[in-house]
Amino acid sequence: MSLTVAVQMDPIASINIDADSTFAMALEAQARGHRLYYYTPDRLAFDDGKLVARGHTLTLRREKGNHFSLGALEPIDLAAMDVVLLRQDPPFDMMYITTTHLLDHIHPKTLVVNDPTSVRNAPEKLLVTQFPDLMPPTLITRDRAAIEDFRNRHGDIIVKPLFGNGGIGVFRLKPDDANFGSLFEMFTGTSREPLMVQRYLPEITQGDKRVILIDGEPVGAINRVPQAGEVRANMHAGGRPDKSGLTERDLEICRAIGPTLRERGLIFVGIDIIGRYLTEINVTSPTGIQEINRLDGRTGDERLEAMLWKCIEAKRTLS
């Protein structure tokens, strides 16, 4: 099977080819004989009933400083593609949301991974709220009194922007921390979005586990260990990836959420687990597959990107 695959992502020139999951996905597609196209989300357009993007044919190489070649800039009819990989990073702002509305025009005839309606309805820190029994104590609000009450009940808390990513803007407030007022003013003075507040989990010092699920099934994990004195384990924030297996609790969490992910067309998902708690379900552009492959020593069909494409190809055959 040879597919036409368009990759909607951030500028390709600046990616780290040893860590970027989108690069690994696209390189695997190319190796399987699929034809690649590339465009950035700002070049997406709904033009007189047709969804198009100004982009390029794409050829990839695992060569630092020489990892891609582009064809001439041309209009790409996205309805003529077999697959679109929706892979740009957050922030999950109105531009991102508009992208999902536009991609709705072609999905599912063109298979968009992940389903744009479900991405729109399930940003990282909101889908997890549908599984309250798996979460730590959590509050979503911009009401200062509600946050103060939550803090009085739980003492040690984490405050973060609801639609943030990569560990940016994540703060720990201990019971005696006098910075809450200034922090609240900073968040609410620059954004109209709510905050997510959670009870601090001391298990974070042992790591924040990223588990990758493909079509609702867990296929690999890494443990991201924060630097000394940090509460953020994100690799963007300096977290160290360590080899990790899946505990029975991890599998219990995956069994609980897997049917919902499959039902919603969320084919490639990364969840975050601290201790016994599910903290996030990442559906926009989850990362970690290259680190998992290296730490597990995966080769051939065991690599996560190969497993992903086997799943995508099966779905295209069934359609």
Secondary structure, DSSP 4 states (H G I P E B T S, - for coil): ---EEEEE-S-GGG--TTT-HHHHHHHHHHHTTPEEEEE-GGGEEEETTEEEEEEEEEEE-S-TT--EEE---EEEEGGG-SEEEE-PPPP--HHHHHHHHHHTTTTTTSEEES-HHHHHH--TTTGGGG-GGGSPSEEEE--HHHHHHHHHHHSSEEEEETT--TTTT-EEE-TT---HHHHHHHHHHH--S-EEEEE--GGGGG-EEEEEEETTEEEEEEEEEPPTT-S---GGGTPEEEE----HHHHHHHHHHHHHHHHTT--EEEEEEETTEEEEEE-SS---HHHHHHHHT--GGGSHHHHHHHHHHHHHHH-
